[in-house]
Amino acid sequence: MDRIVTISLPTFENEKTVKTKLKEDSPYLLVESLPKSWKKLAKEGGNVFGSYEISNMLPIHNATGIRDLKQITKMGKAVKSGKHILGNADLPNIKMVVAPSGRLLVFDGHHSLISYYNQGKRYLSEIPYLVISDNGFGPVTPEEISFFFPKDFREEVIRSWENYTVNWEAAAGNQVEKRRVSNFAELVAALGKRDKSAVKN
């Protein structure tokens, strides 16, 4: 299956796109398969996702799945000083898929995204990001989303992916949780109730 990976960095005037093959239905493997020289392969894109509001994005975690509040504070200080949060080969930490509902589902980089949000960033165009979509910038399949969950729960996720989140810090057998936040703004608010340091600027 062909997939489009859209990448935006602060140094880019427009989004860049890389056309690639989905490996074993797993978005994780797709990202890992991107070569370190991806910038040379990337084609000039437009601004498909830049105007998307961060507050409306769908997190893969409830507040219980956000483990390291000190990391959020540390990242927030870096963002406030003008730095950006990137991973290996300058790929953005913040990774998403276009979900079957058409919304952007965050599957990696929640701590980074919270840090940007706490510093007043409200649109994707203000931060580095990576989005996996089909060839027309449309949704991926429920099967692909199921790879964000424990293997023994994937069939249920395929049937009803919007109802669940994952908490990898929980004990095996308790890692899948009923969704308690319907967007990213609610996730940040829930974290603030849990620990006020999580929402300090």
ChimeraX commands (.cxc) that place a marker at each C-alpha (Angstrom):
marker #1 position 0.00,0.00,0.00 radius 0.5
marker #1 position 1.33,3.43,-0.92 radius 0.5
marker #1 position 1.43,6.07,1.76 radius 0.5
marker #1 position 2.33,9.76,1.78 radius 0.5
marker #1 position 4.48,11.07,4.63 radius 0.5
marker #1 position 4.09,14.84,5.00 radius 0.5
marker #1 position 6.84,16.54,6.99 radius 0.5
marker #1 position 7.13,20.15,8.08 radius 0.5
marker #1 position 10.12,21.74,9.80 radius 0.5
marker #1 position 10.56,25.36,10.89 radius 0.5
marker #1 position 13.18,25.80,8.15 radius 0.5
marker #1 position 10.75,24.73,5.38 radius 0.5
marker #1 position 8.71,27.30,3.48 radius 0.5
marker #1 position 6.15,24.60,2.64 radius 0.5
marker #1 position 5.49,21.02,3.68 radius 0.5
marker #1 position 7.60,18.28,2.11 radius 0.5
marker #1 position 6.19,14.92,1.03 radius 0.5
marker #1 position 7.78,11.49,0.73 radius 0.5
marker #1 position 5.92,8.72,-1.07 radius 0.5
marker #1 position 6.64,5.33,0.47 radius 0.5
marker #1 position 5.31,1.81,0.91 radius 0.5
marker #1 position 3.49,0.72,4.05 radius 0.5
marker #1 position 5.31,-2.17,5.72 radius 0.5
marker #1 position 3.16,-4.85,7.37 radius 0.5
marker #1 position 0.36,-2.29,8.00 radius 0.5
marker #1 position 2.49,-0.60,10.69 radius 0.5
marker #1 position 2.95,3.20,10.72 radius 0.5
marker #1 position 5.81,2.67,13.19 radius 0.5
marker #1 position 7.74,0.58,10.67 radius 0.5
marker #1 position 6.94,3.09,7.96 radius 0.5
marker #1 position 8.59,5.89,9.94 radius 0.5
marker #1 position 11.56,3.68,10.81 radius 0.5
marker #1 position 12.01,2.84,7.13 radius 0.5
marker #1 position 12.46,6.48,6.11 radius 0.5
marker #1 position 16.09,6.92,5.06 radius 0.5
marker #1 position 18.32,9.39,6.87 radius 0.5
marker #1 position 18.59,11.18,3.53 radius 0.5
marker #1 position 14.82,11.76,3.40 radius 0.5
marker #1 position 15.30,15.48,2.78 radius 0.5
marker #1 position 16.93,14.72,-0.57 radius 0.5
marker #1 position 14.03,12.45,-1.56 radius 0.5
marker #1 position 11.27,14.75,-0.35 radius 0.5
marker #1 position 9.22,16.68,-2.87 radius 0.5
marker #1 position 7.92,20.19,-2.38 radius 0.5
marker #1 position 4.39,20.16,-1.01 radius 0.5
marker #1 position 1.81,22.77,-0.20 radius 0.5
marker #1 position 0.18,23.48,3.11 radius 0.5
marker #1 position -2.25,20.61,3.55 radius 0.5
marker #1 position -2.09,20.31,7.34 radius 0.5
marker #1 position -0.53,23.57,8.55 radius 0.5
marker #1 position -3.83,25.29,9.34 radius 0.5
marker #1 position -5.05,22.41,11.51 radius 0.5
marker #1 position -5.79,23.47,15.09 radius 0.5
marker #1 position -3.78,21.53,17.65 radius 0.5
marker #1 position -6.64,21.72,20.16 radius 0.5
marker #1 position -8.85,19.63,17.85 radius 0.5
marker #1 position -6.37,16.81,17.33 radius 0.5
marker #1 position -7.08,13.39,18.82 radius 0.5
marker #1 position -4.47,12.02,21.27 radius 0.5
marker #1 position -3.74,8.30,21.52 radius 0.5
marker #1 position -3.39,8.72,25.32 radius 0.5
marker #1 position -5.57,9.80,28.21 radius 0.5
marker #1 position -3.86,11.93,30.86 radius 0.5
marker #1 position -2.90,8.70,32.65 radius 0.5
marker #1 position -0.72,7.79,29.67 radius 0.5
marker #1 position 1.42,10.94,29.96 radius 0.5
marker #1 position 4.18,9.85,32.29 radius 0.5
marker #1 position 6.99,12.41,32.44 radius 0.5
marker #1 position 5.80,15.86,33.47 radius 0.5
marker #1 position 9.37,16.99,34.19 radius 0.5
marker #1 position 10.20,16.29,30.55 radius 0.5
marker #1 position 7.31,18.52,29.48 radius 0.5
marker #1 position 8.65,21.34,31.66 radius 0.5
marker #1 position 12.17,20.89,30.26 radius 0.5
marker #1 position 10.94,20.83,26.67 radius 0.5
marker #1 position 8.76,23.87,27.34 radius 0.5
marker #1 position 11.82,25.87,28.40 radius 0.5
marker #1 position 13.59,24.84,25.18 radius 0.5
marker #1 position 10.60,25.89,23.07 radius 0.5
marker #1 position 10.35,29.20,24.94 radius 0.5
marker #1 position 14.00,29.90,24.10 radius 0.5
marker #1 position 13.30,29.40,20.40 radius 0.5
marker #1 position 14.51,25.82,20.00 radius 0.5
marker #1 position 12.56,23.05,18.29 radius 0.5
marker #1 position 12.10,19.42,19.31 radius 0.5
marker #1 position 13.35,16.98,16.69 radius 0.5
marker #1 position 14.35,13.32,16.65 radius 0.5
marker #1 position 16.75,11.22,14.62 radius 0.5
marker #1 position 17.62,12.47,11.12 radius 0.5
marker #1 position 15.81,15.73,11.92 radius 0.5
marker #1 position 12.43,14.02,11.83 radius 0.5
marker #1 position 9.78,15.69,13.99 radius 0.5
marker #1 position 9.00,14.05,17.33 radius 0.5
marker #1 position 5.32,14.83,16.77 radius 0.5
marker #1 position 3.81,12.17,14.51 radius 0.5
marker #1 position 0.22,11.70,13.39 radius 0.5
marker #1 position -1.97,9.77,11.01 radius 0.5
marker #1 position -5.09,10.93,9.22 radius 0.5
marker #1 position -7.64,8.76,11.03 radius 0.5
marker #1 position -10.68,7.16,9.33 radius 0.5
marker #1 position -12.81,10.00,10.73 radius 0.5
marker #1 position -10.63,12.54,8.92 radius 0.5
marker #1 position -9.18,13.93,12.17 radius 0.5
marker #1 position -5.48,13.91,12.94 radius 0.5
marker #1 position -4.60,11.21,15.49 radius 0.5
marker #1 position -1.37,11.81,17.42 radius 0.5
marker #1 position 0.47,8.52,17.89 radius 0.5
marker #1 position 3.89,9.80,18.99 radius 0.5
marker #1 position 5.31,12.96,20.54 radius 0.5
marker #1 position 2.61,13.87,23.06 radius 0.5
marker #1 position 5.14,15.36,25.50 radius 0.5
marker #1 position 6.59,17.52,22.73 radius 0.5
marker #1 position 3.17,18.65,21.54 radius 0.5
marker #1 position 2.05,19.55,25.07 radius 0.5
marker #1 position 5.23,21.61,25.46 radius 0.5
marker #1 position 4.47,23.58,22.30 radius 0.5
marker #1 position 0.82,23.98,23.29 radius 0.5
marker #1 position 1.79,25.31,26.71 radius 0.5
marker #1 position 3.92,27.92,24.96 radius 0.5
marker #1 position 0.96,29.23,23.01 radius 0.5
marker #1 position 1.37,27.31,19.76 radius 0.5
marker #1 position -2.10,26.65,18.40 radius 0.5
marker #1 position -1.62,25.57,14.78 radius 0.5
marker #1 position 0.51,22.89,13.19 radius 0.5
marker #1 position 2.23,25.50,11.02 radius 0.5
marker #1 position 3.95,26.76,14.19 radius 0.5
marker #1 position 5.67,23.47,15.04 radius 0.5
marker #1 position 7.57,20.57,13.42 radius 0.5
marker #1 position 5.28,17.65,12.52 radius 0.5
marker #1 position 4.93,14.46,10.50 radius 0.5
marker #1 position 1.63,13.14,9.11 radius 0.5
marker #1 position 0.99,9.77,7.46 radius 0.5
marker #1 position -1.90,9.62,5.01 radius 0.5
marker #1 position -3.07,7.81,1.91 radius 0.5
marker #1 position -2.05,9.00,-1.54 radius 0.5
marker #1 position -4.67,11.75,-1.58 radius 0.5
marker #1 position -3.86,13.00,1.94 radius 0.5
marker #1 position -6.88,11.05,3.16 radius 0.5
marker #1 position -7.32,8.52,5.99 radius 0.5
marker #1 position -5.32,5.44,6.83 radius 0.5
marker #1 position -7.13,2.22,7.78 radius 0.5
marker #1 position -8.34,1.04,11.21 radius 0.5
marker #1 position -5.90,-1.86,10.79 radius 0.5
marker #1 position -3.02,0.61,10.75 radius 0.5
marker #1 position -4.32,2.36,13.87 radius 0.5
marker #1 position -4.53,-0.99,15.66 radius 0.5
marker #1 position -0.70,-1.15,15.64 radius 0.5
marker #1 position -0.68,1.60,18.27 radius 0.5
marker #1 position -2.22,-0.86,20.74 radius 0.5
marker #1 position -1.23,-4.17,22.38 radius 0.5
marker #1 position -1.43,-7.09,19.97 radius 0.5
marker #1 position -4.16,-8.98,21.84 radius 0.5
marker #1 position -6.51,-5.97,21.66 radius 0.5
marker #1 position -6.09,-5.03,18.01 radius 0.5
marker #1 position -9.22,-6.73,16.71 radius 0.5
marker #1 position -11.37,-4.65,19.05 radius 0.5
marker #1 position -9.51,-1.48,18.01 radius 0.5
marker #1 position -10.21,-2.25,14.35 radius 0.5
marker #1 position -13.93,-2.44,15.17 radius 0.5
marker #1 position -14.07,0.67,17.36 radius 0.5
marker #1 position -10.76,2.56,17.33 radius 0.5
marker #1 position -12.17,5.93,18.50 radius 0.5
marker #1 position -13.30,4.49,21.84 radius 0.5
marker #1 position -9.84,3.56,23.14 radius 0.5
marker #1 position -6.52,5.02,24.23 radius 0.5
marker #1 position -3.31,3.28,25.26 radius 0.5
marker #1 position -1.19,3.64,28.41 radius 0.5
marker #1 position 2.13,1.88,27.98 radius 0.5
marker #1 position 3.08,2.68,31.59 radius 0.5
marker #1 position 0.30,0.46,32.94 radius 0.5
marker #1 position 0.73,-3.22,33.73 radius 0.5
marker #1 position 0.24,-5.71,30.92 radius 0.5
marker #1 position -3.46,-6.40,30.52 radius 0.5
marker #1 position -4.39,-2.90,31.69 radius 0.5
marker #1 position -2.74,-0.85,28.97 radius 0.5
marker #1 position -5.89,-0.19,26.95 radius 0.5
marker #1 position -8.23,2.41,28.44 radius 0.5
marker #1 position -11.62,3.78,27.51 radius 0.5
marker #1 position -11.20,7.19,25.90 radius 0.5
marker #1 position -11.75,10.01,28.41 radius 0.5
marker #1 position -10.54,12.97,26.32 radius 0.5
marker #1 position -12.02,13.83,22.94 radius 0.5
marker #1 position -9.33,16.27,21.79 radius 0.5
marker #1 position -5.91,17.62,22.65 radius 0.5
marker #1 position -7.23,20.63,24.58 radius 0.5
marker #1 position -9.09,18.27,26.92 radius 0.5
marker #1 position -5.90,16.23,27.42 radius 0.5
marker #1 position -3.95,19.33,28.50 radius 0.5
marker #1 position -6.81,20.37,30.81 radius 0.5
marker #1 position -6.89,16.91,32.39 radius 0.5
marker #1 position -3.14,17.05,32.96 radius 0.5
marker #1 position -3.53,20.44,34.61 radius 0.5
marker #1 position -6.02,18.99,37.08 radius 0.5
marker #1 position -3.60,16.15,37.82 radius 0.5
marker #1 position -0.52,18.32,38.23 radius 0.5
marker #1 position -0.46,22.09,37.80 radius 0.5
marker #1 position 3.23,21.98,36.78 radius 0.5
marker #1 position 2.16,20.24,33.57 radius 0.5
marker #1 position 0.54,23.41,32.26 radius 0.5
marker #1 position 3.04,26.01,33.45 radius 0.5
marker #1 position 4.46,28.25,30.71 radius 0.5
marker link #1:1,2 radius 0.2
marker link #1:2,3 radius 0.2
marker link #1:3,4 radius 0.2
marker link #1:4,5 radius 0.2
marker link #1:5,6 radius 0.2
marker link #1:6,7 radius 0.2
marker link #1:7,8 radius 0.2
marker link #1:8,9 radius 0.2
marker link #1:9,10 radius 0.2
marker link #1:10,11 radius 0.2
marker link #1:11,12 radius 0.2
marker link #1:12,13 radius 0.2
marker link #1:13,14 radius 0.2
marker link #1:14,15 radius 0.2
marker link #1:15,16 radius 0.2
marker link #1:16,17 radius 0.2
marker link #1:17,18 radius 0.2
marker link #1:18,19 radius 0.2
marker link #1:19,20 radius 0.2
marker link #1:20,21 radius 0.2
marker link #1:21,22 radius 0.2
marker link #1:22,23 radius 0.2
marker link #1:23,24 radius 0.2
marker link #1:24,25 radius 0.2
marker link #1:25,26 radius 0.2
marker link #1:26,27 radius 0.2
marker link #1:27,28 radius 0.2
marker link #1:28,29 radius 0.2
marker link #1:29,30 radius 0.2
marker link #1:30,31 radius 0.2
marker link #1:31,32 radius 0.2
marker link #1:32,33 radius 0.2
marker link #1:33,34 radius 0.2
marker link #1:34,35 radius 0.2
marker link #1:35,36 radius 0.2
marker link #1:36,37 radius 0.2
marker link #1:37,38 radius 0.2
marker link #1:38,39 radius 0.2
marker link #1:39,40 radius 0.2
marker link #1:40,41 radius 0.2
marker link #1:41,42 radius 0.2
marker link #1:42,43 radius 0.2
marker link #1:43,44 radius 0.2
marker link #1:44,45 radius 0.2
marker link #1:45,46 radius 0.2
marker link #1:46,47 radius 0.2
marker link #1:47,48 radius 0.2
marker link #1:48,49 radius 0.2
marker link #1:49,50 radius 0.2
marker link #1:50,51 radius 0.2
marker link #1:51,52 radius 0.2
marker link #1:52,53 radius 0.2
marker link #1:53,54 radius 0.2
marker link #1:54,55 radius 0.2
marker link #1:55,56 radius 0.2
marker link #1:56,57 radius 0.2
marker link #1:57,58 radius 0.2
marker link #1:58,59 radius 0.2
marker link #1:59,60 radius 0.2
marker link #1:60,61 radius 0.2
marker link #1:61,62 radius 0.2
marker link #1:62,63 radius 0.2
marker link #1:63,64 radius 0.2
marker link #1:64,65 radius 0.2
marker link #1:65,66 radius 0.2
marker link #1:66,67 radius 0.2
marker link #1:67,68 radius 0.2
marker link #1:68,69 radius 0.2
marker link #1:69,70 radius 0.2
marker link #1:70,71 radius 0.2
marker link #1:71,72 radius 0.2
marker link #1:72,73 radius 0.2
marker link #1:73,74 radius 0.2
marker link #1:74,75 radius 0.2
marker link #1:75,76 radius 0.2
marker link #1:76,77 radius 0.2
marker link #1:77,78 radius 0.2
marker link #1:78,79 radius 0.2
marker link #1:79,80 radius 0.2
marker link #1:80,81 radius 0.2
marker link #1:81,82 radius 0.2
marker link #1:82,83 radius 0.2
marker link #1:83,84 radius 0.2
marker link #1:84,85 radius 0.2
marker link #1:85,86 radius 0.2
marker link #1:86,87 radius 0.2
marker link #1:87,88 radius 0.2
marker link #1:88,89 radius 0.2
marker link #1:89,90 radius 0.2
marker link #1:90,91 radius 0.2
marker link #1:91,92 radius 0.2
marker link #1:92,93 radius 0.2
marker link #1:93,94 radius 0.2
marker link #1:94,95 radius 0.2
marker link #1:95,96 radius 0.2
marker link #1:96,97 radius 0.2
marker link #1:97,98 radius 0.2
marker link #1:98,99 radius 0.2
marker link #1:99,100 radius 0.2
marker link #1:100,101 radius 0.2
marker link #1:101,102 radius 0.2
marker link #1:102,103 radius 0.2
marker link #1:103,104 radius 0.2
marker link #1:104,105 radius 0.2
marker link #1:105,106 radius 0.2
marker link #1:106,107 radius 0.2
marker link #1:107,108 radius 0.2
marker link #1:108,109 radius 0.2
marker link #1:109,110 radius 0.2
marker link #1:110,111 radius 0.2
marker link #1:111,112 radius 0.2
marker link #1:112,113 radius 0.2
marker link #1:113,114 radius 0.2
marker link #1:114,115 radius 0.2
marker link #1:115,116 radius 0.2
marker link #1:116,117 radius 0.2
marker link #1:117,118 radius 0.2
marker link #1:118,119 radius 0.2
marker link #1:119,120 radius 0.2
marker link #1:120,121 radius 0.2
marker link #1:121,122 radius 0.2
marker link #1:122,123 radius 0.2
marker link #1:123,124 radius 0.2
marker link #1:124,125 radius 0.2
marker link #1:125,126 radius 0.2
marker link #1:126,127 radius 0.2
marker link #1:127,128 radius 0.2
marker link #1:128,129 radius 0.2
marker link #1:129,130 radius 0.2
marker link #1:130,131 radius 0.2
marker link #1:131,132 radius 0.2
marker link #1:132,133 radius 0.2
marker link #1:133,134 radius 0.2
marker link #1:134,135 radius 0.2
marker link #1:135,136 radius 0.2
marker link #1:136,137 radius 0.2
marker link #1:137,138 radius 0.2
marker link #1:138,139 radius 0.2
marker link #1:139,140 radius 0.2
marker link #1:140,141 radius 0.2
marker link #1:141,142 radius 0.2
marker link #1:142,143 radius 0.2
marker link #1:143,144 radius 0.2
marker link #1:144,145 radius 0.2
marker link #1:145,146 radius 0.2
marker link #1:146,147 radius 0.2
marker link #1:147,148 radius 0.2
marker link #1:148,149 radius 0.2
marker link #1:149,150 radius 0.2
marker link #1:150,151 radius 0.2
marker link #1:151,152 radius 0.2
marker link #1:152,153 radius 0.2
marker link #1:153,154 radius 0.2
marker link #1:154,155 radius 0.2
marker link #1:155,156 radius 0.2
marker link #1:156,157 radius 0.2
marker link #1:157,158 radius 0.2
marker link #1:158,159 radius 0.2
marker link #1:159,160 radius 0.2
marker link #1:160,161 radius 0.2
marker link #1:161,162 radius 0.2
marker link #1:162,163 radius 0.2
marker link #1:163,164 radius 0.2
marker link #1:164,165 radius 0.2
marker link #1:165,166 radius 0.2
marker link #1:166,167 radius 0.2
marker link #1:167,168 radius 0.2
marker link #1:168,169 radius 0.2
marker link #1:169,170 radius 0.2
marker link #1:170,171 radius 0.2
marker link #1:171,172 radius 0.2
marker link #1:172,173 radius 0.2
marker link #1:173,174 radius 0.2
marker link #1:174,175 radius 0.2
marker link #1:175,176 radius 0.2
marker link #1:176,177 radius 0.2
marker link #1:177,178 radius 0.2
marker link #1:178,179 radius 0.2
marker link #1:179,180 radius 0.2
marker link #1:180,181 radius 0.2
marker link #1:181,182 radius 0.2
marker link #1:182,183 radius 0.2
marker link #1:183,184 radius 0.2
marker link #1:184,185 radius 0.2
marker link #1:185,186 radius 0.2
marker link #1:186,187 radius 0.2
marker link #1:187,188 radius 0.2
marker link #1:188,189 radius 0.2
marker link #1:189,190 radius 0.2
marker link #1:190,191 radius 0.2
marker link #1:191,192 radius 0.2
marker link #1:192,193 radius 0.2
marker link #1:193,194 radius 0.2
marker link #1:194,195 radius 0.2
marker link #1:195,196 radius 0.2
marker link #1:196,197 radius 0.2
marker link #1:197,198 radius 0.2
marker link #1:198,199 radius 0.2
marker link #1:199,200 radius 0.2
marker link #1:200,201 radius 0.2
view
